[in-house]
Amino acid sequence: MVFKKLLGALGVGGPSVDTVLEPGPALPGGLVTGEVRLRGGGSDVTVDRISLLLVAGVEMEGQDEEDEGTVVLERFTVGGGFRLAEEAEHTVPFTVTLPWETPITELHGQHLGPVLGIRTELEVAGARDKGDLDALAVGPLPAQEAILEAFGQLGYAFRSADLELGHIRGTGQQLPCYQEIEILPPAGHAHAVNEIEVTFIATPGGLEIVIEADKRAGLFSDGHDTVHRFTASHHAVPHPDWNAQVDAWLKEVIAGHEARATPPSGVEHHGDQHRSGPGTGAVVAGVAAGVAVGFVGGMVAAEVVDEIGDAFEDEEGDEDAGGDDEG
């Protein structure tokens, strides 16, 4: 019996875990509801803690090559402190709140590229089992969607989206990574910039929108642009003319980009690199002719889960996003 309990603590014949999320995409700052379904193994055990980890796959560029990694964005405690009998079934319902900065994974039902998941950790007899892993879909907030729609109306084409490990200086960013949405300019601006990169930093009070032109190095440029930050309220979705607002932002960004590329004669310009930490390449290579058009190379849910699982296989069990546990 002692040996049987030892095997259970090490995962051999231990309890099984199946976490089921409510269908449909969540929203940044919104609720994720579901239940953790446990089935006892070959012996009685005490479940000390059930944790849910919001995890994200990121790409990190080193000096020589690009590598993939993972980060824990938030950790939630949803249960624990009960006895699970041999082969018994036990269900733990939960509702947790996502961070406001949670990246967007889909737009109009199309997968954008970032990979998020909810991983369930079960702590039994001092041992931690990574347990179940489920893909998480996150749609845009109304203000984010309105701004993205305006880009599409102005003729900008969405190229891809990815997660960058690092911090955007001068912003209120809290998470260890940020999302870049890469957008191709229309023909009228193609001579000035290769692409536009957009980052949303959401808070309960509204949005910070960081927009920059491509970092292509030119004759007088070191290849890094200064920060162009704008704000929008969550309550401003019925804006009288989002196209005009976004167009004004873009004109400011492009004008700043062109000014930096042609400084006064004899002056060498050095821009401020506003994004710290390793950068990333595009996760999804595809071009859409508008916001509502699907991205090339989108992944179905099962493939997303496989990718998350592969990325997290070597992950240690001591990650911490720095957030507070929720009881």
VENNOR-V731775 format. One record per pair of residues at least 24 apart in sequence whose C-alpha atoms are under 6 Angstrom apart, sorted by the first residue. I is the first residue (numbers start at 1). J is the second residue. D is the distance in whole Angstrom. If there is no record, write none. Layout:
[[I | J | D] [I | J | D]]
//
This chain:
[[13 | 41 | 5] [13 | 42 | 5] [14 | 41 | 4] [15 | 39 | 5] [15 | 40 | 4] [15 | 41 | 4] [18 | 132 | 6] [25 | 137 | 5] [25 | 138 | 5] [25 | 139 | 6] [26 | 138 | 5] [27 | 138 | 5] [27 | 139 | 5] [28 | 98 | 6] [28 | 100 | 5] [28 | 102 | 5] [29 | 98 | 5] [29 | 99 | 5] [29 | 100 | 4] [30 | 97 | 6] [30 | 98 | 6] [31 | 96 | 6] [31 | 97 | 5] [32 | 95 | 6] [32 | 96 | 5] [33 | 94 | 6] [33 | 95 | 4] [34 | 93 | 6] [34 | 94 | 6] [35 | 92 | 5] [35 | 93 | 4] [35 | 94 | 6] [36 | 91 | 6] [36 | 92 | 5] [37 | 91 | 5] [38 | 89 | 6] [38 | 90 | 5] [39 | 87 | 6] [39 | 88 | 6] [39 | 89 | 4] [40 | 84 | 6] [40 | 85 | 6] [40 | 86 | 5] [40 | 87 | 4] [40 | 88 | 5] [41 | 86 | 5] [41 | 87 | 5] [42 | 86 | 5] [43 | 86 | 5] [44 | 84 | 6] [44 | 85 | 4] [44 | 86 | 5] [45 | 83 | 6] [45 | 84 | 5] [46 | 82 | 6] [46 | 83 | 4] [46 | 84 | 6] [47 | 80 | 5] [47 | 81 | 6] [47 | 82 | 6] [47 | 124 | 5] [48 | 80 | 5] [48 | 81 | 5] [48 | 123 | 5] [48 | 124 | 6] [49 | 79 | 6] [49 | 80 | 4] [49 | 123 | 5] [50 | 77 | 6] [50 | 78 | 6] [50 | 79 | 5] [50 | 80 | 5] [50 | 121 | 6] [50 | 122 | 5] [51 | 76 | 5] [51 | 77 | 4] [51 | 78 | 6] [51 | 120 | 6] [51 | 121 | 5] [52 | 76 | 5] [52 | 119 | 6] [52 | 120 | 5] [53 | 118 | 6] [53 | 119 | 5] [54 | 117 | 6] [54 | 118 | 5] [55 | 116 | 6] [55 | 117 | 5] [56 | 115 | 6] [56 | 116 | 5] [57 | 115 | 6] [58 | 163 | 5] [59 | 280 | 5] [60 | 278 | 5] [60 | 279 | 6] [60 | 280 | 5] [61 | 278 | 5] [61 | 279 | 6] [61 | 280 | 6] [72 | 321 | 5] [73 | 321 | 5] [74 | 321 | 5] [74 | 323 | 6] [76 | 325 | 5] [76 | 326 | 5] [77 | 325 | 5] [77 | 326 | 5] [77 | 327 | 5] [78 | 327 | 6] [100 | 202 | 5] [100 | 203 | 5] [101 | 201 | 6] [101 | 202 | 5] [104 | 138 | 5] [104 | 139 | 5] [104 | 140 | 6] [105 | 137 | 6] [105 | 138 | 5] [106 | 139 | 5] [108 | 292 | 6] [110 | 294 | 6] [111 | 298 | 5] [112 | 161 | 6] [113 | 161 | 6] [113 | 283 | 6] [113 | 284 | 5] [114 | 162 | 5] [135 | 305 | 5] [143 | 234 | 6] [143 | 237 | 5] [149 | 291 | 6] [150 | 242 | 6] [150 | 243 | 5] [152 | 290 | 5] [152 | 291 | 5] [155 | 186 | 5] [156 | 184 | 6] [156 | 185 | 5] [156 | 186 | 5] [157 | 183 | 6] [157 | 184 | 5] [157 | 288 | 6] [157 | 289 | 5] [157 | 290 | 5] [158 | 183 | 4] [158 | 287 | 6] [158 | 288 | 6] [159 | 183 | 5] [159 | 286 | 5] [159 | 287 | 5] [160 | 284 | 5] [162 | 282 | 6] [162 | 283 | 5] [164 | 279 | 6] [164 | 280 | 6] [165 | 277 | 6] [165 | 278 | 6] [166 | 276 | 5] [166 | 277 | 4] [167 | 275 | 6] [167 | 276 | 5] [168 | 274 | 6] [168 | 275 | 4] [169 | 274 | 5] [206 | 232 | 6] [206 | 233 | 4] [206 | 234 | 5] [207 | 231 | 5] [207 | 232 | 5] [220 | 261 | 6] [221 | 261 | 6] [224 | 271 | 6] [224 | 273 | 5] [225 | 271 | 6] [226 | 271 | 6] [226 | 272 | 5]]
//
